[in-house]
Amino acid sequence: MARMTLDEVRALAHRILRRHGFTEPYVVAIAESMVAAERDECRSHGIYRLLGCIATLKAGKAIADAVPEVVDHAPSIVRVDARGGFAQVPFQAGLPLLLEKAQRQGIALMAINHCVHFSALWSEMETLTAAGLVALACTPSHAWVAPAGGSKPVFGTNPIAFGWPRPGKLPFIFDFATSAVARGEIELHRRAGKPIPEGWGIDTSGKPTTDAAQVLEGAMLTFGGHKGSALAAMVELLAGPLIGDMTSSESLAFDAGTRSAPYGGELIIVIDPRRLLGDTAEAHLARAETMFESIQGQGARLPSQRRYEARQRTLRDGVDIPDALYHDLMALLEQPA
C-alpha cells in the first residue's frame, strides 16, 4: 500500500486529468468527487476511477472541455445539457438555478442530460442538504444487472440517493445501488484476485458464481430480489424516458463495446421544508430528530455514519492506495495526451 494524504491524492488526480486535456472545471470537480470518496473510504468511487475516466475519454465517449447548457425550462424545472461531459460539472452549473427555484416554489426538479456518470450520488446530497433542502436523485448506468427471475442484463446498477438536512448535525443520507453491490466493488475484487460473496452475480450461463471476472462478463443481481428489481425499473423510467434520455440498455449500446463509463441522464428532485411548512418547519424537523435518536439510542446505525467516522480518520491519517493501482495511475502520466 502507498499511504497518501488527501491533498496528495487531489494533486495526483489534478496532474492526471490535466495531462489528458480536461479543462479546469472538470479537473477540479472530478478530482473533488474522487477525493471525497477516498476520504469517506468509499474506494469503489475513489481514485481508481481515474483509470475509467481516461479510458472513456480516449474511446471518444466523453468530452474533456464540454460546456454545459443550463435551461430555465419551467417554474420548477431546470434542464442541463451536459453535452457529453462528466456529470459533476453540469450538476454544479445547474445548481444555483435549482436552489433558487426550490426556495421560491418549494419544490424543484433538475434533469441532467447527455452526461457521463461514474460518481456516487451522496456528495450531491451533501451539497443540497447543506442548503437546507430535502433531496432525491437517481441515474441509470449500463445494462449490467439481470431482473429478478431473469439471467440477462437489463438494468444498470441504478443508484437511488436521499438526503435530509439536520440543523447543527451531519445530514441523514443514504445512497445505494439497486444492484446487490456497486459494480466498482466487483471490479476491485477482480483487481485484487478475491472472490465475491454469493448473491452478487451470475455467469454468462445464468449460474451463481463468486468469480468477479465471470460476473463482470455475465450479470449482476439486484438486492432484495423482486423489490430491488422493481426499484431498478423505476430508476430506468424516471431518469431515462421521463427526462428524454437513455435507458441502461441504450447506454450500453451507445458504448459499442468500449467499456466506457455510462452515458445518459440524471434526475434530481429537491424540496424546501421551510417553504412547505412555513413557521412550523422547525418543530417538524425536531420531530425527525426524535426518530433519529430512537434509532441510534438502541445501538442501530444511521446511513452514512460509517462514512462520517471514516472521514475523521482519513483527514488525520491519510488513505492507503494499493501499490498496483498506484503504479497504474502513475502510468497515466506517461501516456500521450
C-alpha positions in Angstrom: 0.0 0.0 0.0 1.0 3.6 -0.7 0.0 5.9 2.1 -1.1 9.3 0.8 -2.6 12.4 2.3 -5.9 13.6 0.8 -4.0 16.6 -0.6 -1.6 14.3 -2.3 -4.5 12.3 -3.8 -6.0 15.5 -5.0 -2.7 16.7 -6.5 -2.2 13.4 -8.3 -5.8 13.5 -9.8 -5.2 17.1 -10.9 -2.0 16.1 -12.7 -3.5 13.1 -14.5 -6.7 15.0 -15.6 -4.7 18.0 -16.8 -2.3 15.7 -18.6 -5.2 14.2 -20.6 -6.7 17.5 -21.6 -9.6 18.1 -19.2 -10.4 21.8 -18.7 -10.1 23.2 -15.3 -13.7 22.9 -14.2 -13.6 19.2 -14.9 -10.1 18.8 -13.3 -11.4 20.4 -10.0 -14.8 18.8 -10.0 -13.8 15.2 -10.9 -10.9 15.3 -8.5 -13.0 16.5 -5.6 -15.5 13.7 -6.3 -12.8 11.1 -6.0 -11.1 12.7 -3.0 -14.4 12.8 -1.2 -14.9 9.1 -1.9 -11.3 8.2 -0.7 -11.9 10.5 2.4 -15.0 8.6 3.3 -13.4 5.2 2.5 -15.8 4.6 -0.5 -13.0 3.3 -2.6 -15.2 1.9 -5.3 -15.8 5.5 -6.3 -12.3 6.8 -5.4 -9.1 7.5 -7.2 -9.2 4.2 -9.1 -12.0 5.7 -11.2 -9.4 7.8 -12.9 -8.5 4.7 -15.0 -12.1 4.6 -16.3 -12.3 8.4 -16.9 -9.2 8.4 -19.1 -10.2 5.2 -20.9 -13.7 6.7 -21.6 -12.1 9.9 -22.9 -9.7 8.0 -25.2 -12.6 5.9 -26.5 -14.3 9.1 -27.6 -17.2 8.6 -25.2 -16.6 11.8 -23.1 -15.8 15.4 -23.9 -13.0 16.9 -21.9 -13.9 20.5 -22.5 -17.7 20.3 -22.8 -19.6 23.5 -21.7 -23.0 22.6 -20.1 -26.1 24.5 -21.3 -28.4 25.4 -18.4 -32.1 26.0 -19.4 -34.7 27.6 -17.3 -37.4 25.2 -18.6 -40.4 25.9 -16.3 -41.1 27.5 -12.9 -39.9 24.4 -11.1 -37.8 22.7 -13.7 -34.1 23.1 -14.6 -32.7 21.3 -17.6 -29.0 20.9 -18.1 -27.5 19.6 -21.3 -24.1 18.2 -20.3 -23.0 17.9 -24.0 -21.0 14.8 -23.3 -19.1 15.9 -20.2 -18.8 14.2 -16.9 -21.7 14.8 -14.6 -20.0 16.8 -11.9 -19.7 20.0 -13.9 -23.2 20.1 -15.3 -24.5 19.5 -11.7 -22.6 22.5 -10.5 -23.7 24.5 -13.5 -27.4 24.0 -12.8 -27.2 24.1 -9.0 -27.7 27.9 -8.4 -30.9 27.9 -10.5 -32.2 24.7 -8.9 -31.7 26.2 -5.4 -33.4 29.4 -6.5 -36.4 27.6 -7.8 -36.7 25.3 -4.8 -36.7 28.2 -2.4 -39.2 30.1 -4.5 -41.6 27.3 -5.4 -41.0 24.9 -2.5 -40.1 22.0 -4.9 -37.9 21.8 -8.0 -36.5 19.3 -10.4 -33.3 19.2 -12.3 -32.8 16.9 -15.3 -29.2 16.5 -16.5 -29.0 15.1 -20.0 -26.2 13.7 -22.2 -23.7 13.2 -19.3 -21.1 10.6 -18.5 -21.6 9.3 -15.0 -19.3 7.4 -12.6 -19.6 9.2 -9.3 -21.5 8.4 -6.1 -24.7 10.5 -5.5 -24.2 11.1 -1.8 -21.8 14.0 -2.5 -24.6 15.8 -4.4 -26.9 15.1 -1.4 -24.5 16.7 0.9 -24.4 19.8 -1.2 -28.2 20.0 -1.3 -28.8 19.3 2.4 -26.3 22.0 3.2 -28.7 24.4 1.5 -31.5 23.1 3.9 -33.2 21.0 1.2 -34.6 17.5 1.2 -33.3 15.8 -1.9 -33.7 12.7 -4.0 -31.6 11.7 -7.0 -31.2 8.7 -9.3 -29.5 7.7 -12.5 -29.3 4.6 -14.8 -26.0 3.2 -15.9 -25.1 0.4 -18.4 -27.2 -2.8 -18.6 -25.2 -4.9 -16.2 -27.9 -6.2 -13.9 -30.4 -9.0 -14.5 -34.0 -8.6 -13.4 -35.3 -10.8 -10.7 -36.0 -14.2 -12.2 -34.0 -13.4 -15.3 -30.5 -14.2 -16.4 -29.6 -11.5 -18.9 -28.7 -7.8 -18.1 -31.4 -5.2 -18.5 -30.9 -2.7 -15.7 -28.0 -0.6 -14.6 -26.8 -0.5 -11.0 -29.3 2.3 -10.9 -28.5 4.1 -7.6 -31.0 6.0 -5.5 -29.9 8.7 -3.1 -31.8 10.6 -0.5 -30.8 13.5 1.8 -32.4 15.1 4.8 -30.9 18.2 6.4 -30.2 18.1 10.2 -29.6 21.6 11.6 -26.3 21.6 13.5 -25.6 17.9 12.7 -24.3 15.9 9.7 -27.2 15.2 7.3 -29.1 11.9 7.1 -28.1 10.5 3.7 -28.4 7.2 2.0 -27.1 6.3 -1.4 -27.3 2.7 -2.6 -27.3 0.8 -5.9 -30.4 -1.2 -6.6 -28.0 -4.0 -7.5 -26.7 -6.1 -4.7 -23.5 -4.1 -4.7 -21.9 -1.3 -6.7 -20.1 -2.5 -9.9 -16.9 -0.9 -8.7 -16.8 -3.2 -5.7 -16.8 -6.2 -8.1 -14.1 -4.6 -10.2 -12.0 -4.0 -7.1 -12.4 -7.7 -6.1 -11.3 -8.7 -9.6 -8.2 -6.4 -9.5 -7.3 -8.0 -6.1 -8.0 -11.5 -7.2 -10.5 -12.0 -4.4 -13.8 -14.0 -4.7 -17.0 -12.0 -4.3 -19.8 -13.1 -1.9 -22.6 -15.3 -3.2 -25.6 -13.4 -4.4 -23.7 -10.6 -6.1 -23.9 -12.0 -9.6 -24.2 -14.8 -12.1 -22.0 -16.0 -15.0 -22.9 -15.9 -18.7 -25.0 -19.1 -18.4 -27.1 -17.7 -15.6 -25.4 -19.7 -12.8 -24.4 -18.2 -9.4 -20.7 -17.6 -9.1 -18.2 -16.0 -6.7 -15.7 -15.3 -9.5 -15.7 -11.5 -10.0 -14.5 -11.7 -13.6 -17.3 -14.1 -14.5 -19.9 -11.8 -13.0 -18.5 -8.8 -15.0 -19.0 -10.9 -18.1 -22.3 -12.3 -17.0 -24.8 -10.3 -14.9 -25.1 -8.7 -11.5 -28.1 -9.2 -9.4 -30.5 -6.8 -7.7 -30.7 -6.6 -3.9 -33.8 -8.0 -2.3 -35.0 -10.0 -5.3 -38.1 -8.6 -6.9 -38.1 -5.5 -4.7 -34.7 -4.3 -5.9 -35.7 -5.2 -9.4 -38.8 -3.0 -9.2 -36.8 -0.1 -7.9 -34.2 -0.6 -10.7 -37.0 -0.4 -13.2 -38.3 2.8 -11.5 -34.9 4.4 -11.9 -34.8 3.4 -15.6 -38.1 5.2 -16.1 -37.5 8.3 -14.0 -34.0 9.1 -15.2 -34.4 7.7 -18.7 -37.6 8.2 -20.8 -39.2 10.7 -18.3 -36.3 13.2 -18.9 -35.8 12.2 -22.6 -32.6 10.2 -22.0 -31.2 6.7 -22.4 -32.1 3.6 -20.5 -29.2 1.4 -19.4 -29.6 -0.9 -22.4 -29.4 2.1 -24.7 -26.4 3.4 -22.8 -24.6 0.0 -23.3 -25.4 0.1 -27.0 -24.0 3.6 -27.3 -20.9 2.3 -25.5 -20.3 0.0 -28.5 -18.0 -2.4 -26.6 -15.5 0.3 -25.5 -16.2 -0.4 -21.8 -16.5 3.3 -21.1 -18.4 4.9 -18.3 -22.2 5.0 -18.6 -23.8 7.8 -20.7 -27.3 9.2 -20.1 -29.2 11.3 -17.7 -29.7 12.0 -14.0 -32.9 13.2 -12.2 -32.7 15.3 -9.0 -35.7 16.4 -7.0 -35.4 18.9 -4.1 -38.0 20.1 -1.5 -37.6 23.1 0.7 -39.2 22.2 4.1 -39.3 25.8 5.2 -41.2 26.8 2.1 -43.6 23.9 2.5 -44.1 24.1 6.3 -43.7 27.8 7.0 -43.5 28.8 10.7 -43.9 25.1 11.7 -40.8 23.9 9.9 -38.5 23.9 13.0 -41.0 21.9 15.1 -41.4 19.3 12.4 -37.7 19.0 11.8 -37.3 18.5 15.5 -39.7 15.5 15.3 -37.5 14.0 12.7 -34.6 14.3 15.2 -36.7 12.3 17.7 -36.8 9.4 15.2 -33.1 9.5 14.5 -32.4 9.5 18.3 -34.7 6.5 18.8 -32.7 4.6 16.1 -29.3 5.4 17.5 -30.5 5.1 21.1 -30.9 1.3 20.7 -27.5 0.9 19.1 -28.6 0.9 15.5 -26.6 2.8 12.9 -27.8 5.6 10.6 -26.9 5.5 6.9 -23.6 7.4 6.2 -22.5 7.0 9.9 -19.5 4.9 8.8 -18.6 7.4 6.1 -18.6 10.2 8.7 -16.5 8.2 11.0 -14.0 7.3 8.2 -13.8 11.0 7.4 -12.4 11.8 10.8 -9.7 9.1 10.4 -8.6 9.9 6.8 -8.5 13.6 7.3 -6.0 12.9 10.1 -4.1 9.8 8.8 -4.5 9.9 5.0 -5.5 6.9 2.9 -3.9 3.7 1.6 -3.7 3.2 -2.2 -2.8 -0.3 -3.4 0.6 -0.5 -5.0 -0.8 -1.9 -8.2 -3.3 0.9 -8.5 -0.7 3.5 -7.7 1.6 2.2 -10.5 -1.4 2.1 -12.9 -2.2 5.7 -12.0 1.4 6.9 -12.4 1.5 5.2 -15.9 -1.3 7.5 -16.9 1.1 10.4 -16.5 3.4 8.7 -19.1 0.7 8.2 -21.7 0.3 10.7 -24.5 -2.4 13.3 -24.0 
